[in-house]
Amino acid sequence: MAAIEVKSVVTGSVWKIVASVGQNLAPGDEIMILESMKMEIPVIVDDGGVLKEIKVAEGVAVSEGQVLAVIEE
Amino acid sequence: MSANPQKPGTDPKATEEPGSVPKGWSPELEELARRRAQSQALGGAEAVERHHSQGRLTIRERIAGLVDAGSFQEVGRLTGQGRYENGKLAGFTPAPYVMGLANIDGRPVAVGGEDFTIRGGTSWSGDRKKGGQGGFVEDLAHEYRIPLVNLIDGSGGSVTSITRRGHSVFPGVHGFEQSVRLMGEVPVVCAVLGTAAGGPAGRAILSHWSVMVQGTSQVFAAGPPVVERSLGQKVTKEELGGPAIAVDVAGTIDQVAKDERECFALIRRYLSFMPRNVWELPPRATTGDRVDRCEDKLKDIVPRNRRKPYDMRRIIESIADQDSVFELQPSYGKALITCLARMNGHVVGFVANNPMVYGGAMDVRAARKQTHFVELCDCFHIPLVFLVDVPGFMVGKDAEAAATLREGMRSVYVALQATVPMYTVVIRKCYGMAGMGTTDKNGLDFKIAWPSAEWGSLPIEGGVAAAFRREIAAAPDPKAKEAEIEAQLRAHASPFRTAEAFGVEEIIDPRETRPYLCRFIDAAAGRLATTVGPKPKYGVRP
C-alpha cells in the first residue's frame, strides 16, 4: 500500500473537483480540473488506486509541484 | 581482431637454454600478455566487488553492455603505473580510464570511461591523456569523424595532485577545447554513471544528449561537503544532483534510465537517429509503415471547446512511422514535446506544443528545450516538423522573473538562423513571437493547417480587453460589450480566410497529415544532401 502524491504540473487555480475521497480510480481517470492559461487542465491518475485525500478546494490557487491529492495503490 | 593473436608459451621456439639469450620475442610477448591481463583486472577483485555491491557495473562491463558484441578494440591497455623491483615489473596499476574503438549497430564509435575501481576514477596523465577531458578518445572521434560516447564515473581533479606535482595546475591545462570542437562535428553522448562533480560534470553537459541512472548517479558543480562549507547548507548528494533535480527541474541532464542496462539501450536508440558526423546525412531506415496511412482518430482529436486540451503525443505517434518516436527530455519543460522519429524512413525532429501544460505556452524551460532541439536538428541535417498549438510566451510575474522573454526570443532567433527544412503544421493556436519561431524563414516557409487552426499576433480573448478598453468601459454592460467585440473579430479569424489570401499554404484534413508531410520530406531529401557539412553560426544570440 504505497501512498502516491499527485502533484500539479501547472500554476493556476482549482476549477472543479470531479472525484471524491474513497473512490477507486483507474489509470487515466480525472481527479480534478485546473484552470491555467485559460485552459482546463485535467489532473489525471497515472496508476490506479484509492483516492485517500484531496488537499485543495475549488477556487484556490495552486502552484506548480504542489500536492493536490494522495492516492493509495 | 583478437586480443591475443597467438597464445603465449605455445611457440616451440620459445624453449631456450637457461641463461642464454632468447632467439625470438617470446619473453616480451609473454610480458605483453601478463600486462594485458593485469589491466583487465581493473582495481582488483576487492574494489570490483565493492563497486558491484553498490549496483554499479565496471567500465569494462559497461562498454561490453553498450557496444556490438565483440566489437571493442581497446587502445592503451598498457597505460598505468608499473612498480619495479631490481628492474623487473613487480606490480602494475592501470590508468583509471578505459577507451577505444567499437561498433554500435555496425557503425564505428569512440567510447571511453573512467574506471571508478582505481582511485575513484580520478584524472590521470602520462605523456598523453587517454580521455575524460580531451585525450586520445576525443582525438579519435575528431580525426575519424565518428560519434563519441563518454561513460562518466570519475571525480575529476584532486587537490592531492598539488603535492605530487609541486605546483598547482592552471584551469584548462587539459581543457575543453576538443570537446567544444566535437559539438559541431560528431554526435557526442554522455552518460553519468556515478557521482560527477567539477570537470566530469562539465564534460557531461558538453554533449548533444546526456543520460543518468536512477539511484546511482548524481551531477553537480560541487558536492555536499563544498556546499556545506560555502553556504552552510546540509544536503545529500541525491537532493543536490539526483535526477529529480538534474533531469526534471534543471534539465542539466536530458534523461534518466532506471538502471545501467536501460541507459545503454537509450544511448543506442539515440545514436540510431544520428549520422556519423555533420558531413553525412542521418541513416534512412526501412520501417515498413505505409506512407498513405491515415488515422481516423486524428479527425476529432482536437476538441471544439477551445478551453479543452488534448493529447499531443497521440498526434505525433499517429503521424510518425510506427514505433519510431523517441522523446527527448520527457520530464523537463513539459509545455513542449521534442522527439526524434522517422517519416517514411527519413529521420525527422518533431517539435510540438503540449496543451496539457500551460495551454502549450512557451515558458523558460520549454524555450530552452526548443532552442537546443532546433540547433541539434539543424546541426545534423534532420528536418523539423512543428506541430503548433502555442498561445504565446508564458505570462505572469514568475515568467518575467525567469527571463522567459529572453529565452523565448533566443529560441526564435535560433529557429530563424536554422537552414534545415522545416514543416509548420498548425494544429490549433499559433500566436505571437512563439508562433513565429515555428516557421521556416530561411527556406520554403511552408505552413499547413488543420481546420481547428487559429492565429494572429495575440489570441482574441486576451487582445480585446486591451485594444477596446475605453469602448468596453463606456458600455452600459461592459461584459456583454467585450463578448460582442470578441464575436465580431472571431468571425474574421477562420483559417479558410487566411488560406484564400495564401497566407497559409494549405489546409488539410487532419487524417491526411502523414501522407502530405511524407511527400514533401521525401522531396527535400535531395536538397539536404547538397548542404551537408558544419553549420557556421553568425551573430550574437540575444
Interface residues (C-beta under 8 A of the other chain):
Chain A: V9 V10 T11 S36 M37 K38 M39 E40 I41 P42
Chain B: R307 K308 P309 K334 P355 M356 V357 Y358 G359 A361 P391 M394 V395 G396 D398 P459 E461 G462
